[in-house]
Amino acid sequence: MGENLVRYAVLGCGEHAWQSHVAPGRSVRELELVGVFDPSKDAMAKFADRYRGPLNRFKSEKECLACSYVDAVLIASPDRYHVASALAAIKAGKHVMVEKPAAVTADGLITLQYALQLANERGLIFTSCHPRRCDPPYEYLYYVIPGLRRVWGRVLSFETDFSYHVPNEAKAGLHTGLMQDHVNHEHDLMIWLFGLGITDARRLIDSLDRYHVAGQREDGLVFSFQGTRRLKSRQFLEMVRVRFEIGELLLNCHTGKVQLYDHESGRNMISYHHPTDYQARFTRIMENFASSILGEEPNYLTPAEIWFNTDICVQLHELGRSTRKLSDLPL
């Protein structure tokens, strides 16, 4: 690793790796993409042509991880490969950003636990991608909720809902359902806003284009996460509702519109804030990856958060219910 420079490679040359990581990462001066690997030579070639810069096309993942000038890897392969590649990278002394979900099976959770512990022991960064923490409308929520609590009392319920376009063919086979692709994002948003909590969650619906999960935390917070991918247009509508004891907030992240309803007075207040900024949020994720490796700021995700986000996804997929307690966390 050069002074103030992190050289990284990409494992999995799909569109998401490009749009969500490599493209925004080009504006991060501390990051340099030096190589790629994908089982498809065509995918690597297209990726390299798109990058328009010197890029090593590794013959295998093993060759990539053995490369002395690769400091870190971005793992953007299909879900089922994530945790094995992450552990191999940590064993090879590489910092890791693994796309979510980090694991998809109970056995994978055990591997993830070991990988996280090994990364901690070796002083390596192990992170994932939850960009809502870096998106203007969600940052607004993070800062406004404490103030609203003082006025309207504790939070009773938290609801998220999204409506996206029909998935393209590249998405086919990557996930077993929409829930596996998304519930970790919604859960991460909840624990970022309200902290880790003992959670009882149930899978209500899970298909390729619709999912719904609902549950309750020990602190009394009721939550509902749902979404669909049925739009013909390429829209990314995301809505959040936060219900307090005597008021509520409704946020349209797509437009930045905020509606505040005071149940005591009956007042309805409307304001506008920054809408979702995909470029900004993914750039910030890549900035944190580089700066946390360089020791300039902490990793924005803790090991417990990564494991908990993954665990709820696995339990809901395999059992239809997640009842994990904080005391069960292995980290």
ChimeraX attribute file (.defattr): number of C-alpha atoms within 10 A of each C-alpha:
attribute: neighborCount
match mode: 1-to-1
recipient: residues
	/A:1	14
	/A:2	10
	/A:3	7
	/A:4	14
	/A:5	17
	/A:6	23
	/A:7	18
	/A:8	24
	/A:9	26
	/A:10	28
	/A:11	27
	/A:12	24
	/A:13	24
	/A:14	19
	/A:15	15
	/A:16	16
	/A:17	19
	/A:18	18
	/A:19	14
	/A:20	19
	/A:21	20
	/A:22	24
	/A:23	17
	/A:24	20
	/A:25	24
	/A:26	15
	/A:27	13
	/A:28	18
	/A:29	12
	/A:30	19
	/A:31	21
	/A:32	19
	/A:33	22
	/A:34	18
	/A:35	22
	/A:36	26
	/A:37	25
	/A:38	22
	/A:39	15
	/A:40	10
	/A:41	14
	/A:42	11
	/A:43	17
	/A:44	24
	/A:45	16
	/A:46	12
	/A:47	23
	/A:48	18
	/A:49	12
	/A:50	11
	/A:51	15
	/A:52	8
	/A:53	10
	/A:54	11
	/A:55	17
	/A:56	15
	/A:57	20
	/A:58	21
	/A:59	13
	/A:60	14
	/A:61	18
	/A:62	14
	/A:63	11
	/A:64	24
	/A:65	24
	/A:66	14
	/A:67	14
	/A:68	11
	/A:69	16
	/A:70	21
	/A:71	23
	/A:72	29
	/A:73	25
	/A:74	26
	/A:75	27
	/A:76	24
	/A:77	22
	/A:78	17
	/A:79	21
	/A:80	16
	/A:81	16
	/A:82	23
	/A:83	26
	/A:84	15
	/A:85	23
	/A:86	28
	/A:87	22
	/A:88	15
	/A:89	26
	/A:90	24
	/A:91	15
	/A:92	17
	/A:93	20
	/A:94	25
	/A:95	28
	/A:96	25
	/A:97	23
	/A:98	23
	/A:99	22
	/A:100	27
	/A:101	27
	/A:102	31
	/A:103	27
	/A:104	24
	/A:105	18
	/A:106	13
	/A:107	10
	/A:108	20
	/A:109	19
	/A:110	14
	/A:111	17
	/A:112	24
	/A:113	20
	/A:114	15
	/A:115	22
	/A:116	23
	/A:117	17
	/A:118	17
	/A:119	23
	/A:120	14
	/A:121	9
	/A:122	13
	/A:123	13
	/A:124	19
	/A:125	25
	/A:126	29
	/A:127	26
	/A:128	24
	/A:129	22
	/A:130	21
	/A:131	20
	/A:132	21
	/A:133	22
	/A:134	19
	/A:135	21
	/A:136	20
	/A:137	25
	/A:138	22
	/A:139	14
	/A:140	15
	/A:141	17
	/A:142	15
	/A:143	11
	/A:144	12
	/A:145	19
	/A:146	15
	/A:147	10
	/A:148	17
	/A:149	15
	/A:150	9
	/A:151	14
	/A:152	18
	/A:153	15
	/A:154	18
	/A:155	22
	/A:156	17
	/A:157	19
	/A:158	21
	/A:159	18
	/A:160	21
	/A:161	18
	/A:162	19
	/A:163	19
	/A:164	18
	/A:165	16
	/A:166	17
	/A:167	15
	/A:168	7
	/A:169	7
	/A:170	10
	/A:171	14
	/A:172	11
	/A:173	11
	/A:174	13
	/A:175	17
	/A:176	15
	/A:177	18
	/A:178	20
	/A:179	27
	/A:180	25
	/A:181	17
	/A:182	18
	/A:183	24
	/A:184	23
	/A:185	22
	/A:186	21
	/A:187	22
	/A:188	23
	/A:189	20
	/A:190	18
	/A:191	14
	/A:192	15
	/A:193	17
	/A:194	16
	/A:195	10
	/A:196	17
	/A:197	17
	/A:198	16
	/A:199	21
	/A:200	18
	/A:201	22
	/A:202	21
	/A:203	20
	/A:204	14
	/A:205	15
	/A:206	20
	/A:207	13
	/A:208	19
	/A:209	17
	/A:210	17
	/A:211	23
	/A:212	20
	/A:213	21
	/A:214	18
	/A:215	19
	/A:216	20
	/A:217	17
	/A:218	11
	/A:219	12
	/A:220	14
	/A:221	18
	/A:222	19
	/A:223	23
	/A:224	19
	/A:225	23
	/A:226	22
	/A:227	23
	/A:228	19
	/A:229	19
	/A:230	13
	/A:231	13
	/A:232	10
	/A:233	9
	/A:234	12
	/A:235	14
	/A:236	15
	/A:237	16
	/A:238	17
	/A:239	19
	/A:240	19
	/A:241	19
	/A:242	19
	/A:243	20
	/A:244	23
	/A:245	16
	/A:246	17
	/A:247	23
	/A:248	21
	/A:249	21
	/A:250	18
	/A:251	25
	/A:252	21
	/A:253	23
	/A:254	17
	/A:255	16
	/A:256	19
	/A:257	17
	/A:258	21
	/A:259	17
	/A:260	17
	/A:261	19
	/A:262	18
	/A:263	14
	/A:264	10
	/A:265	9
	/A:266	9
	/A:267	11
	/A:268	12
	/A:269	11
	/A:270	12
	/A:271	10
	/A:272	13
	/A:273	15
	/A:274	16
	/A:275	17
	/A:276	22
	/A:277	15
	/A:278	17
	/A:279	15
	/A:280	14
	/A:281	20
	/A:282	24
	/A:283	22
	/A:284	19
	/A:285	26
	/A:286	24
	/A:287	19
	/A:288	20
	/A:289	29
	/A:290	28
	/A:291	20
	/A:292	19
	/A:293	23
	/A:294	18
	/A:295	11
	/A:296	11
	/A:297	13
	/A:298	14
	/A:299	19
	/A:300	16
	/A:301	18
	/A:302	15
	/A:303	22
	/A:304	16
	/A:305	21
	/A:306	23
	/A:307	22
	/A:308	25
	/A:309	23
	/A:310	26
	/A:311	25
	/A:312	24
	/A:313	29
	/A:314	25
	/A:315	20
	/A:316	21
	/A:317	20
	/A:318	13
	/A:319	10
	/A:320	17
	/A:321	20
	/A:322	20
	/A:323	17
	/A:324	17
	/A:325	15
	/A:326	13
	/A:327	8
	/A:328	10
	/A:329	13
	/A:330	13
	/A:331	14
